Amino acid sequence: MTGRPPGNPGAAPVNQETHVGWQGDGVLVQDARRPVARRLRRTLSVSGLPAVAGLPSDRRIAAGIDTRGFSTYPLLFYGAFPEVSLAQLRALCTCGSLLFDHVLCLDELCDRPSPDDSGTVLLSTALYREALGMLHELFPARSRFWTHFDRNYQHFSQATLAEGARHRGLVTPFSRDELEMIYAGKSAVARSCLAALAVLDGNEQVIEPLESSHDLFYIGFQLADDLADWRADYERGMYTYPLTLAFLSAGWRDRVESSARPDPDEVGDLLVRSGAAEQTRALALRYLARAEAAASGFEVDGWSGAIRNTLRRVGALRPGGPPTGEDDGDPMTEPAAEPTTEPVSAGEVLMRWSGGRAADAPISRSWYAWLAPAREPRVPDEGILRTQAGILAEGRGVHSMGEALYDVGRAVHASLRAFPERGLEAHLGVSAGELSWLRRHDAWLDGMLTAGLGEPPELWSAAGPGAGWAPPAVGRYLGYRLIADCSGEPAAAALPSMDAVFRRHRDRSAG
């Protein structure tokens, strides 16, 4: 048996092994996930091009949304289950982290569907299969754990479907029962760790009270999260509790459900002016306080500490959004190469033409296997070429593909403003069929973008003969899309900064 002194998450276990604390356990989980991530990357790729840009939790971390706590989630409760060994805890942590990514994939499919979601669908399925394989090593087929797991997954499924059916695009009041069912159900899969710990410990009578605390916490947490993320929820037509409360109090249902919805800034003002923001915050605090009370009497200091930290954060919360952070990398993609070339002029690296007809495009070395060099980028309009060349020849040096893509995006948007009558394909130097392919495969292109973002830029002709299929003008398209995602299409003359463009890209990658 491996026991731990209650109330000290970093303490050494009694008699066996040396526990290196939560940070050390997080490193062990990341190490255990790495072979899985590499295997999935190989499976979900064609000629090495990944169909997804990485595991969703890692992309969130890169976007400044810290999800690392879910890598060691069972450790929040371990004090109440002294018969569970460190080996069992670490196995639960690893499979739990994969289930978390599985759920995030499902969130992406529901919240941000794209024309080609096959990579996300397959990643979600593969993560679920990997996690179940690990759980089956701990729990035989007839274990009571699977009854609890099925119940929790059913709750999660019902919550997800109910929210989408009743509150996406429709301003529908929440009853208290529906609010609790949906908001607790969104984290019901994570609740399965309590059943796993209890079955391994032989102490199933604690499942119900700890699940009650878990549900109450996530109702409060989700209310606070909806208050922080109200703008993103409104823009995608998901009318959460605080938004619905504000709209119904102001009699805005018809306005919100019309084709001319209120401006987001007007919605933000309504949230404060109507009192919906403060009512939501107060309700969140009440649920969190009840969650803390329900956990009292159990040796779950980590969980109680998480509740107290959230209470403090929600106490200071006002409507707004979470900060974004720096990109910490993605274990499902190879690390970007360090720049090894001297800065070159944007005009030299990004665009050349022959006889005023052929436009060059930036690529990275990691794209070689995926390009079809015979699909030469061609811009037939000399006016478009001159406009783009004027932007690109400003002489600013570029060190990385990120900078190159930003510059070519600026050039494309400049020509779009100057020649709006010409179709986008003329500005990108692609055929209508190639543009359709590019738009249909945005999920693939996100993988390509992630793979080459930090590499030195090259001209598409550097790739030489190849057996790939992607048009070499993909770099022109990605540059255009990065700015369009941030500012609309075509972007205004006052373009967003490069930092703003890539911050928006990180947010988009994070879902």
HUFEN-V459906 format. One record per backbone hydrogen bond with DSSP energy under -1.0 kcal/mol. CO is the residue of the C=O (numbers start at 1). NH is the residue of the N-H. If there is no record, write none. Layout:
co & nh
CO & NH
CO & NH
This chain:
co & nh
3 & 14
5 & 8
8 & 11
14 & 16
21 & 25
22 & 26
23 & 27
24 & 28
25 & 29
26 & 30
27 & 31
28 & 32
29 & 33
30 & 34
33 & 37
34 & 38
35 & 39
36 & 40
37 & 41
38 & 42
39 & 43
40 & 44
44 & 51
46 & 49
49 & 46
55 & 59
56 & 60
57 & 61
58 & 62
59 & 63
60 & 65
61 & 64
67 & 70
68 & 71
72 & 75
73 & 76
74 & 77
76 & 303
77 & 80
78 & 81
81 & 84
85 & 89
86 & 90
87 & 91
88 & 92
89 & 93
90 & 94
91 & 95
92 & 96
93 & 97
94 & 98
95 & 99
96 & 100
97 & 101
98 & 102
99 & 103
100 & 104
101 & 105
102 & 106
103 & 107
104 & 108
105 & 109
106 & 110
107 & 111
108 & 112
117 & 121
118 & 122
119 & 123
120 & 124
121 & 125
122 & 126
123 & 127
124 & 128
125 & 129
126 & 130
127 & 131
128 & 132
129 & 133
130 & 134
131 & 135
132 & 136
135 & 139
140 & 143
143 & 146
144 & 148
145 & 149
146 & 150
147 & 151
148 & 152
149 & 153
150 & 154
151 & 155
152 & 156
153 & 157
154 & 158
155 & 159
156 & 160
157 & 161
158 & 162
159 & 163
160 & 164
161 & 165
162 & 166
163 & 167
167 & 239
170 & 172
175 & 179
176 & 180
177 & 181
178 & 182
179 & 183
180 & 184
181 & 185
182 & 186
184 & 187
185 & 188
187 & 191
189 & 192
190 & 193
191 & 194
192 & 196
193 & 197
194 & 198
195 & 199
196 & 200
197 & 201
198 & 202
198 & 203
203 & 206
204 & 207
206 & 210
207 & 211
208 & 212
209 & 213
210 & 214
211 & 215
212 & 216
213 & 217
214 & 218
215 & 219
216 & 220
217 & 221
218 & 222
219 & 223
220 & 224
221 & 225
222 & 226
223 & 227
224 & 228
225 & 229
229 & 233
230 & 234
231 & 235
232 & 236
233 & 238
234 & 237
237 & 169
238 & 240
240 & 244
241 & 245
242 & 246
243 & 247
244 & 248
245 & 249
246 & 250
247 & 252
252 & 256
253 & 257
255 & 258
263 & 267
264 & 268
265 & 269
266 & 270
267 & 271
268 & 272
269 & 273
270 & 274
271 & 277
275 & 279
276 & 280
277 & 281
278 & 282
279 & 283
280 & 284
281 & 285
282 & 286
283 & 287
284 & 288
285 & 289
286 & 290
287 & 291
288 & 292
289 & 293
290 & 294
291 & 295
295 & 298
298 & 300
300 & 304
301 & 305
302 & 306
303 & 307
304 & 308
305 & 309
306 & 310
307 & 311
308 & 312
309 & 313
310 & 314
311 & 315
314 & 317
330 & 333
344 & 398
345 & 349
346 & 350
347 & 351
352 & 360
354 & 357
357 & 379
361 & 460
363 & 458
364 & 367
365 & 368
367 & 370
368 & 371
370 & 469
370 & 470
371 & 468
372 & 375
374 & 376
377 & 359
381 & 385
382 & 386
383 & 387
384 & 388
385 & 389
386 & 390
387 & 391
388 & 392
389 & 393
391 & 394
398 & 344
400 & 404
401 & 405
402 & 406
403 & 407
404 & 408
405 & 409
406 & 410
407 & 411
408 & 412
409 & 413
410 & 414
411 & 415
412 & 416
413 & 417
414 & 418
415 & 419
419 & 422
423 & 426
423 & 427
424 & 428
425 & 429
425 & 430
429 & 378
431 & 435
432 & 436
433 & 437
434 & 438
435 & 439
436 & 440
437 & 441
441 & 445
442 & 446
443 & 447
444 & 448
445 & 449
446 & 450
447 & 451
448 & 452
449 & 453
452 & 455
453 & 402
455 & 401
458 & 363
459 & 462
460 & 463
470 & 372
471 & 474
472 & 475
473 & 477
474 & 478
475 & 479
476 & 480
477 & 481
478 & 482
479 & 483
480 & 484
481 & 485
483 & 487
484 & 488
493 & 495
497 & 501
498 & 502
499 & 503
500 & 504
501 & 505
502 & 506
503 & 507
504 & 508
505 & 509
506 & 510
